[in-house]
Amino acid sequence: MKLYSPPKKEFLMLPNSVFDMPLDVYAFKIYAYLVCCAGSRGQCWPTLNKMSKKLGIAMSTVQDRINYLVKRKLIAIKKHTGPGKYKNNVYVLLSQDNPEIYRDLEEPEELPLF
């Protein structure tokens, strides 16, 4: 039996804490893709269309999970306008020391008054 050997090129390193985060499959996949694109720079600018095609996820799901990652404070979005009014988002990876990542985002249900 041949043992696993990590690739010499083109590999992705994710922090172990990513498995403690409350991410669904799509949010995890998008976050991993952004980490992959950002590399050591900590920011990247793939289009929603490219992410949708590359990851095999519907565009609406990509947009929804990007918003979820922003709410969780895993990423920040900077709007960028280039020459010719070309617009794209720059995704900035944020520190994972932030406790907002792990808190429950669901609002508690209000109890009836009677």
Beta strands, then each sheet from edge to edge (+ up, - down):
strand 1: 43-44
strand 2: 75-81
strand 3: 87-93
sheet 1: 1+ 3- 2+
end
